[in-house]
Amino acid sequence: MPRIGTSDLHVFPLALGGNVFGWTADEQTSHRVLDAYTGAGGDFVDTADVYSAWAPGNEGGESERVIGSWLRASGKRDDVVVATKVSQHPQYSGLSAENVAAAARASLERLGTDHIDLYYAHFDDQDTPLEETVRAFDQLVQEGLVRYTAISNYSRPRAEEWIRIAKEHGLALPVAIQPHYNLVTREPYESDIAPLAAAEGLGVVPYFALAAGFLTGKYRTKEDFAGKDREGQVSGYFSDEGLAVVGALDEIASGHGVEIASVALAWLQARPDVVAPIASARNTDQLPALLASADLELSAEELRTLDEASAKVPAAS
């Protein structure tokens, strides 16, 4: 079981994304997904306070509430690592000290727990002095409300500054970083964030691990995603080079008797410092392909084939 950075948190090598809970997966379905994931050995659930404020009729916090109701029903709070994030909730926008404190307590209430295992600054807040934010996160750790802190979507200079401030003042150091990273989006992660993660011992927890579904192989033509919810996201990956990556994944998947998504996730899991890519399942049918990645070992030749194909993708190089 990989360890999250310098923390004492050891987790399953696939994090279950909670962005769909209370959105495209209702509460009952979400509970079934969480049951199936933990039943297969999974123990790392990733969410954010903003999920899913973008959906009509939602206000944010829906995912945390669903996870909270599942934690109560299952009695598995002590068996899972819960990660959530702050800065984007409509009622708790930004990373001022006052907002971070209030947002964390709101998340704890929705989750129905007395502590958050891993608490991320979701997006950088350039309007708040960074030292104020770092001290606010440290305060949560001091109060026992958060076990470990982390950052998401931060540029390398800002992440370095966060770490410098924490070291200089003896404050809680982040143990993880969450970047946008997958086979068709390798930059700026590989040149900017990866060296920082290696130098500072940060665990890497990539999101968009399957490129909004593109790396599952279900979008082979433009007609496959035209008019769909994810059209805007998928169209950015759709190119001859992107399709060549899917082709390489398909060939390797066939050789192992697994689905394309399993191979895409296994490639990420083999990258240095990657702890667990995040992938979501709207229903239990989507879970086996994700879970299979945990036991899939790709050969050096297979990894090289994927590296070479993905390096040709404009967005990846």
Contacts in CASP RR format, 6 or more apart in sequence:
PFRMAT RR
TARGET T0000
AUTHOR 0000-0000-0000
METHOD contacts of the structure
MODEL  1
MPRIGTSDLHVFPLALGGNVFGWTADEQTSHRVLDAYTGAGGDFVDTADV
YSAWAPGNEGGESERVIGSWLRASGKRDDVVVATKVSQHPQYSGLSAENV
AAAARASLERLGTDHIDLYYAHFDDQDTPLEETVRAFDQLVQEGLVRYTA
ISNYSRPRAEEWIRIAKEHGLALPVAIQPHYNLVTREPYESDIAPLAAAE
GLGVVPYFALAAGFLTGKYRTKEDFAGKDREGQVSGYFSDEGLAVVGALD
EIASGHGVEIASVALAWLQARPDVVAPIASARNTDQLPALLASADLELSA
EELRTLDEASAKVPAAS
1 10 0 8 1.000
1 11 0 8 1.000
1 12 0 8 1.000
1 13 0 8 1.000
2 10 0 8 1.000
2 11 0 8 1.000
2 13 0 8 1.000
2 275 0 8 1.000
2 276 0 8 1.000
3 9 0 8 1.000
3 10 0 8 1.000
3 11 0 8 1.000
3 275 0 8 1.000
4 10 0 8 1.000
4 11 0 8 1.000
4 81 0 8 1.000
4 118 0 8 1.000
4 148 0 8 1.000
4 175 0 8 1.000
4 176 0 8 1.000
4 203 0 8 1.000
4 205 0 8 1.000
4 275 0 8 1.000
5 175 0 8 1.000
5 176 0 8 1.000
5 201 0 8 1.000
5 202 0 8 1.000
5 203 0 8 1.000
5 273 0 8 1.000
5 275 0 8 1.000
6 173 0 8 1.000
6 175 0 8 1.000
6 201 0 8 1.000
7 118 0 8 1.000
7 147 0 8 1.000
7 148 0 8 1.000
7 175 0 8 1.000
7 176 0 8 1.000
9 81 0 8 1.000
9 117 0 8 1.000
9 118 0 8 1.000
9 147 0 8 1.000
9 148 0 8 1.000
9 175 0 8 1.000
11 42 0 8 1.000
11 43 0 8 1.000
11 44 0 8 1.000
11 81 0 8 1.000
11 275 0 8 1.000
11 276 0 8 1.000
12 41 0 8 1.000
12 42 0 8 1.000
12 43 0 8 1.000
12 44 0 8 1.000
12 276 0 8 1.000
12 294 0 8 1.000
13 269 0 8 1.000
13 275 0 8 1.000
13 276 0 8 1.000
13 293 0 8 1.000
13 294 0 8 1.000
14 42 0 8 1.000
14 44 0 8 1.000
14 265 0 8 1.000
14 269 0 8 1.000
14 276 0 8 1.000
14 277 0 8 1.000
14 279 0 8 1.000
14 290 0 8 1.000
14 291 0 8 1.000
14 293 0 8 1.000
14 294 0 8 1.000
15 44 0 8 1.000
15 45 0 8 1.000
15 46 0 8 1.000
15 83 0 8 1.000
15 205 0 8 1.000
15 276 0 8 1.000
15 277 0 8 1.000
15 278 0 8 1.000
15 279 0 8 1.000
16 33 0 8 1.000
16 34 0 8 1.000
16 37 0 8 1.000
16 42 0 8 1.000
16 44 0 8 1.000
16 45 0 8 1.000
16 46 0 8 1.000
16 278 0 8 1.000
16 279 0 8 1.000
16 280 0 8 1.000
16 281 0 8 1.000
16 290 0 8 1.000
17 45 0 8 1.000
17 46 0 8 1.000
17 47 0 8 1.000
17 278 0 8 1.000
17 279 0 8 1.000
17 280 0 8 1.000
18 30 0 8 1.000
18 45 0 8 1.000
18 46 0 8 1.000
18 47 0 8 1.000
18 51 0 8 1.000
18 63 0 8 1.000
18 67 0 8 1.000
18 280 0 8 1.000
19 47 0 8 1.000
19 48 0 8 1.000
19 51 0 8 1.000
19 52 0 8 1.000
19 63 0 8 1.000
19 280 0 8 1.000
20 30 0 8 1.000
20 52 0 8 1.000
20 63 0 8 1.000
20 280 0 8 1.000
20 281 0 8 1.000
20 282 0 8 1.000
21 27 0 8 1.000
21 30 0 8 1.000
21 33 0 8 1.000
21 47 0 8 1.000
21 51 0 8 1.000
21 62 0 8 1.000
21 63 0 8 1.000
21 66 0 8 1.000
21 67 0 8 1.000
22 30 0 8 1.000
22 51 0 8 1.000
22 52 0 8 1.000
22 55 0 8 1.000
22 58 0 8 1.000
22 62 0 8 1.000
22 63 0 8 1.000
22 65 0 8 1.000
22 66 0 8 1.000
23 51 0 8 1.000
23 52 0 8 1.000
23 55 0 8 1.000
23 58 0 8 1.000
23 62 0 8 1.000
23 63 0 8 1.000
24 229 0 8 1.000
24 282 0 8 1.000
25 33 0 8 1.000
25 281 0 8 1.000
25 282 0 8 1.000
25 283 0 8 1.000
27 66 0 8 1.000
27 69 0 8 1.000
29 282 0 8 1.000
29 283 0 8 1.000
30 66 0 8 1.000
30 67 0 8 1.000
30 70 0 8 1.000
31 66 0 8 1.000
31 69 0 8 1.000
31 70 0 8 1.000
31 73 0 8 1.000
31 74 0 8 1.000
32 283 0 8 1.000
32 284 0 8 1.000
33 281 0 8 1.000
33 282 0 8 1.000
33 283 0 8 1.000
33 284 0 8 1.000
33 287 0 8 1.000
34 45 0 8 1.000
34 67 0 8 1.000
34 70 0 8 1.000
34 74 0 8 1.000
35 70 0 8 1.000
35 74 0 8 1.000
36 284 0 8 1.000
36 287 0 8 1.000
37 45 0 8 1.000
37 281 0 8 1.000
37 287 0 8 1.000
37 291 0 8 1.000
38 74 0 8 1.000
38 76 0 8 1.000
38 79 0 8 1.000
38 80 0 8 1.000
40 287 0 8 1.000
40 291 0 8 1.000
42 80 0 8 1.000
42 291 0 8 1.000
43 79 0 8 1.000
43 80 0 8 1.000
43 81 0 8 1.000
44 80 0 8 1.000
44 81 0 8 1.000
44 83 0 8 1.000
44 276 0 8 1.000
45 67 0 8 1.000
45 80 0 8 1.000
45 81 0 8 1.000
45 82 0 8 1.000
45 83 0 8 1.000
46 83 0 8 1.000
46 84 0 8 1.000
46 205 0 8 1.000
46 207 0 8 1.000
46 278 0 8 1.000
47 63 0 8 1.000
47 64 0 8 1.000
47 67 0 8 1.000
47 82 0 8 1.000
47 83 0 8 1.000
47 84 0 8 1.000
47 85 0 8 1.000
48 63 0 8 1.000
48 84 0 8 1.000
48 85 0 8 1.000
48 86 0 8 1.000
48 88 0 8 1.000
48 120 0 8 1.000
48 122 0 8 1.000
49 60 0 8 1.000
49 61 0 8 1.000
49 64 0 8 1.000
49 84 0 8 1.000
49 85 0 8 1.000
49 86 0 8 1.000
49 88 0 8 1.000
49 89 0 8 1.000
49 92 0 8 1.000
49 103 0 8 1.000
49 106 0 8 1.000
49 107 0 8 1.000
49 110 0 8 1.000
50 60 0 8 1.000
50 61 0 8 1.000
50 85 0 8 1.000
50 88 0 8 1.000
50 89 0 8 1.000
50 90 0 8 1.000
50 122 0 8 1.000
51 60 0 8 1.000
51 61 0 8 1.000
51 62 0 8 1.000
51 63 0 8 1.000
51 64 0 8 1.000
52 58 0 8 1.000
52 60 0 8 1.000
52 61 0 8 1.000
52 62 0 8 1.000
52 63 0 8 1.000
53 59 0 8 1.000
53 60 0 8 1.000
53 61 0 8 1.000
53 88 0 8 1.000
53 89 0 8 1.000
53 90 0 8 1.000
55 62 0 8 1.000
59 90 0 8 1.000
59 91 0 8 1.000
60 89 0 8 1.000
60 90 0 8 1.000
61 89 0 8 1.000
61 107 0 8 1.000
61 110 0 8 1.000
64 84 0 8 1.000
64 107 0 8 1.000
64 110 0 8 1.000
64 111 0 8 1.000
65 110 0 8 1.000
67 82 0 8 1.000
67 111 0 8 1.000
68 110 0 8 1.000
68 111 0 8 1.000
68 112 0 8 1.000
68 113 0 8 1.000
71 77 0 8 1.000
71 80 0 8 1.000
71 82 0 8 1.000
71 111 0 8 1.000
71 112 0 8 1.000
71 113 0 8 1.000
72 112 0 8 1.000
77 113 0 8 1.000
81 117 0 8 1.000
81 118 0 8 1.000
82 111 0 8 1.000
82 113 0 8 1.000
82 116 0 8 1.000
82 117 0 8 1.000
82 118 0 8 1.000
83 116 0 8 1.000
83 117 0 8 1.000
83 118 0 8 1.000
83 119 0 8 1.000
83 120 0 8 1.000
83 150 0 8 1.000
83 205 0 8 1.000
84 107 0 8 1.000
84 111 0 8 1.000
84 116 0 8 1.000
84 118 0 8 1.000
84 119 0 8 1.000
84 120 0 8 1.000
85 119 0 8 1.000
85 120 0 8 1.000
85 121 0 8 1.000
85 122 0 8 1.000
85 152 0 8 1.000
86 92 0 8 1.000
86 94 0 8 1.000
86 95 0 8 1.000
86 99 0 8 1.000
86 100 0 8 1.000
86 103 0 8 1.000
86 104 0 8 1.000
86 107 0 8 1.000
86 119 0 8 1.000
86 120 0 8 1.000
86 121 0 8 1.000
86 122 0 8 1.000
87 93 0 8 1.000
87 94 0 8 1.000
87 95 0 8 1.000
87 103 0 8 1.000
87 121 0 8 1.000
87 122 0 8 1.000
87 123 0 8 1.000
87 125 0 8 1.000
88 94 0 8 1.000
88 122 0 8 1.000
88 123 0 8 1.000
89 103 0 8 1.000
89 106 0 8 1.000
91 106 0 8 1.000
92 99 0 8 1.000
92 102 0 8 1.000
92 103 0 8 1.000
92 106 0 8 1.000
93 99 0 8 1.000
94 125 0 8 1.000
94 127 0 8 1.000
94 128 0 8 1.000
95 121 0 8 1.000
95 124 0 8 1.000
95 125 0 8 1.000
95 128 0 8 1.000
95 132 0 8 1.000
95 133 0 8 1.000
95 136 0 8 1.000
96 125 0 8 1.000
96 128 0 8 1.000
96 132 0 8 1.000
96 133 0 8 1.000
96 136 0 8 1.000
97 132 0 8 1.000
97 133 0 8 1.000
97 135 0 8 1.000
97 136 0 8 1.000
97 139 0 8 1.000
100 133 0 8 1.000
100 136 0 8 1.000
100 137 0 8 1.000
100 140 0 8 1.000
101 136 0 8 1.000
101 139 0 8 1.000
101 140 0 8 1.000
104 116 0 8 1.000
104 119 0 8 1.000
104 140 0 8 1.000
104 145 0 8 1.000
104 146 0 8 1.000
105 145 0 8 1.000
107 116 0 8 1.000
108 114 0 8 1.000
108 115 0 8 1.000
108 116 0 8 1.000
108 145 0 8 1.000
114 145 0 8 1.000
115 144 0 8 1.000
115 145 0 8 1.000
115 146 0 8 1.000
115 147 0 8 1.000
116 140 0 8 1.000
116 145 0 8 1.000
116 146 0 8 1.000
116 147 0 8 1.000
117 147 0 8 1.000
117 148 0 8 1.000
118 147 0 8 1.000
118 148 0 8 1.000
118 149 0 8 1.000
118 150 0 8 1.000
118 175 0 8 1.000
118 176 0 8 1.000
119 137 0 8 1.000
119 140 0 8 1.000
119 146 0 8 1.000
119 148 0 8 1.000
119 149 0 8 1.000
119 150 0 8 1.000
120 149 0 8 1.000
120 150 0 8 1.000
120 151 0 8 1.000
120 152 0 8 1.000
120 176 0 8 1.000
120 178 0 8 1.000
121 133 0 8 1.000
121 137 0 8 1.000
121 149 0 8 1.000
121 150 0 8 1.000
121 151 0 8 1.000
121 152 0 8 1.000
121 154 0 8 1.000
121 162 0 8 1.000
122 152 0 8 1.000
122 153 0 8 1.000
123 152 0 8 1.000
123 153 0 8 1.000
124 153 0 8 1.000
124 154 0 8 1.000
124 155 0 8 1.000
124 158 0 8 1.000
125 133 0 8 1.000
130 158 0 8 1.000
130 161 0 8 1.000
130 162 0 8 1.000
130 165 0 8 1.000
131 165 0 8 1.000
131 169 0 8 1.000
133 162 0 8 1.000
134 162 0 8 1.000
134 165 0 8 1.000
134 166 0 8 1.000
134 169 0 8 1.000
134 171 0 8 1.000
134 172 0 8 1.000
135 169 0 8 1.000
135 171 0 8 1.000
137 146 0 8 1.000
137 149 0 8 1.000
137 171 0 8 1.000
137 172 0 8 1.000
138 149 0 8 1.000
138 166 0 8 1.000
138 170 0 8 1.000
138 171 0 8 1.000
138 172 0 8 1.000
140 146 0 8 1.000
140 149 0 8 1.000
141 147 0 8 1.000
141 148 0 8 1.000
141 149 0 8 1.000
141 172 0 8 1.000
148 172 0 8 1.000
148 174 0 8 1.000
148 175 0 8 1.000
148 176 0 8 1.000
149 172 0 8 1.000
149 173 0 8 1.000
149 174 0 8 1.000
149 175 0 8 1.000
150 174 0 8 1.000
150 175 0 8 1.000
150 176 0 8 1.000
150 177 0 8 1.000
150 178 0 8 1.000
150 205 0 8 1.000
151 159 0 8 1.000
151 162 0 8 1.000
151 174 0 8 1.000
151 176 0 8 1.000
151 177 0 8 1.000
151 178 0 8 1.000
152 177 0 8 1.000
152 178 0 8 1.000
152 179 0 8 1.000
152 207 0 8 1.000
153 178 0 8 1.000
153 179 0 8 1.000
153 180 0 8 1.000
154 162 0 8 1.000
154 177 0 8 1.000
155 192 0 8 1.000
156 188 0 8 1.000
156 192 0 8 1.000
156 193 0 8 1.000
156 196 0 8 1.000
159 174 0 8 1.000
159 177 0 8 1.000
159 193 0 8 1.000
159 196 0 8 1.000
160 196 0 8 1.000
162 174 0 8 1.000
163 173 0 8 1.000
163 174 0 8 1.000
163 200 0 8 1.000
165 171 0 8 1.000
166 172 0 8 1.000
166 173 0 8 1.000
166 174 0 8 1.000
167 173 0 8 1.000
173 200 0 8 1.000
174 202 0 8 1.000
175 201 0 8 1.000
175 202 0 8 1.000
175 203 0 8 1.000
176 202 0 8 1.000
176 203 0 8 1.000
176 204 0 8 1.000
176 205 0 8 1.000
176 275 0 8 1.000
177 193 0 8 1.000
177 196 0 8 1.000
177 197 0 8 1.000
177 202 0 8 1.000
177 203 0 8 1.000
177 204 0 8 1.000
177 205 0 8 1.000
178 204 0 8 1.000
178 205 0 8 1.000
178 206 0 8 1.000
178 207 0 8 1.000
178 278 0 8 1.000
179 189 0 8 1.000
179 193 0 8 1.000
179 204 0 8 1.000
179 206 0 8 1.000
179 207 0 8 1.000
180 189 0 8 1.000
180 206 0 8 1.000
180 207 0 8 1.000
180 208 0 8 1.000
181 189 0 8 1.000
181 190 0 8 1.000
181 204 0 8 1.000
181 206 0 8 1.000
181 207 0 8 1.000
181 208 0 8 1.000
181 209 0 8 1.000
181 268 0 8 1.000
181 277 0 8 1.000
182 206 0 8 1.000
182 208 0 8 1.000
182 209 0 8 1.000
182 210 0 8 1.000
182 211 0 8 1.000
182 215 0 8 1.000
182 264 0 8 1.000
182 268 0 8 1.000
182 277 0 8 1.000
183 211 0 8 1.000
183 215 0 8 1.000
183 245 0 8 1.000
183 249 0 8 1.000
183 264 0 8 1.000
183 267 0 8 1.000
183 268 0 8 1.000
183 306 0 8 1.000
183 309 0 8 1.000
183 310 0 8 1.000
183 313 0 8 1.000
183 316 0 8 1.000
184 211 0 8 1.000
184 214 0 8 1.000
184 215 0 8 1.000
184 237 0 8 1.000
184 242 0 8 1.000
184 245 0 8 1.000
184 310 0 8 1.000
184 313 0 8 1.000
184 315 0 8 1.000
184 316 0 8 1.000
185 208 0 8 1.000
185 211 0 8 1.000
185 237 0 8 1.000
185 315 0 8 1.000
185 316 0 8 1.000
186 310 0 8 1.000
186 311 0 8 1.000
186 313 0 8 1.000
186 316 0 8 1.000
186 317 0 8 1.000
187 315 0 8 1.000
187 316 0 8 1.000
187 317 0 8 1.000
189 206 0 8 1.000
193 204 0 8 1.000
194 204 0 8 1.000
194 272 0 8 1.000
194 273 0 8 1.000
196 202 0 8 1.000
197 203 0 8 1.000
197 204 0 8 1.000
197 273 0 8 1.000
198 272 0 8 1.000
198 273 0 8 1.000
201 273 0 8 1.000
202 273 0 8 1.000
203 273 0 8 1.000
203 274 0 8 1.000
203 275 0 8 1.000
204 271 0 8 1.000
204 273 0 8 1.000
204 274 0 8 1.000
204 275 0 8 1.000
205 274 0 8 1.000
205 275 0 8 1.000
205 276 0 8 1.000
205 277 0 8 1.000
205 278 0 8 1.000
206 268 0 8 1.000
206 274 0 8 1.000
206 277 0 8 1.000
206 278 0 8 1.000
207 277 0 8 1.000
207 278 0 8 1.000
209 215 0 8 1.000
209 264 0 8 1.000
209 265 0 8 1.000
209 268 0 8 1.000
209 277 0 8 1.000
209 278 0 8 1.000
209 279 0 8 1.000
210 216 0 8 1.000
210 261 0 8 1.000
210 264 0 8 1.000
210 265 0 8 1.000
210 279 0 8 1.000
211 233 0 8 1.000
211 234 0 8 1.000
211 237 0 8 1.000
211 264 0 8 1.000
212 230 0 8 1.000
212 233 0 8 1.000
212 234 0 8 1.000
212 237 0 8 1.000
213 219 0 8 1.000
213 230 0 8 1.000
213 234 0 8 1.000
213 261 0 8 1.000
214 234 0 8 1.000
214 237 0 8 1.000
214 238 0 8 1.000
214 242 0 8 1.000
214 246 0 8 1.000
215 245 0 8 1.000
215 246 0 8 1.000
215 249 0 8 1.000
215 260 0 8 1.000
215 261 0 8 1.000
215 264 0 8 1.000
216 259 0 8 1.000
216 260 0 8 1.000
216 261 0 8 1.000
216 264 0 8 1.000
216 289 0 8 1.000
217 246 0 8 1.000
217 249 0 8 1.000
217 250 0 8 1.000
217 260 0 8 1.000
217 261 0 8 1.000
218 224 0 8 1.000
219 225 0 8 1.000
219 234 0 8 1.000
219 238 0 8 1.000
220 243 0 8 1.000
220 246 0 8 1.000
222 235 0 8 1.000
222 238 0 8 1.000
225 231 0 8 1.000
225 234 0 8 1.000
225 235 0 8 1.000
225 238 0 8 1.000
228 234 0 8 1.000
236 315 0 8 1.000
237 313 0 8 1.000
237 315 0 8 1.000
239 313 0 8 1.000
239 314 0 8 1.000
241 309 0 8 1.000
241 312 0 8 1.000
241 313 0 8 1.000
241 314 0 8 1.000
242 313 0 8 1.000
244 309 0 8 1.000
244 312 0 8 1.000
245 306 0 8 1.000
245 309 0 8 1.000
245 310 0 8 1.000
245 313 0 8 1.000
246 260 0 8 1.000
247 309 0 8 1.000
248 305 0 8 1.000
248 306 0 8 1.000
248 309 0 8 1.000
249 260 0 8 1.000
249 263 0 8 1.000
249 264 0 8 1.000
249 306 0 8 1.000
250 260 0 8 1.000
252 263 0 8 1.000
252 298 0 8 1.000
252 302 0 8 1.000
252 305 0 8 1.000
252 306 0 8 1.000
253 259 0 8 1.000
253 260 0 8 1.000
253 262 0 8 1.000
253 263 0 8 1.000
256 262 0 8 1.000
256 263 0 8 1.000
256 296 0 8 1.000
258 289 0 8 1.000
258 292 0 8 1.000
258 296 0 8 1.000
259 288 0 8 1.000
259 289 0 8 1.000
259 292 0 8 1.000
260 289 0 8 1.000
261 279 0 8 1.000
261 289 0 8 1.000
261 290 0 8 1.000
261 293 0 8 1.000
262 289 0 8 1.000
262 290 0 8 1.000
262 292 0 8 1.000
262 293 0 8 1.000
262 296 0 8 1.000
263 293 0 8 1.000
263 296 0 8 1.000
263 298 0 8 1.000
263 302 0 8 1.000
263 306 0 8 1.000
264 293 0 8 1.000
265 277 0 8 1.000
265 279 0 8 1.000
265 290 0 8 1.000
265 293 0 8 1.000
266 293 0 8 1.000
266 296 0 8 1.000
266 297 0 8 1.000
266 298 0 8 1.000
267 298 0 8 1.000
267 303 0 8 1.000
267 306 0 8 1.000
268 274 0 8 1.000
268 277 0 8 1.000
269 276 0 8 1.000
269 277 0 8 1.000
269 293 0 8 1.000
269 294 0 8 1.000
270 298 0 8 1.000
270 303 0 8 1.000
277 293 0 8 1.000
279 290 0 8 1.000
281 287 0 8 1.000
281 290 0 8 1.000
298 306 0 8 1.000
310 316 0 8 1.000
311 317 0 8 1.000
END
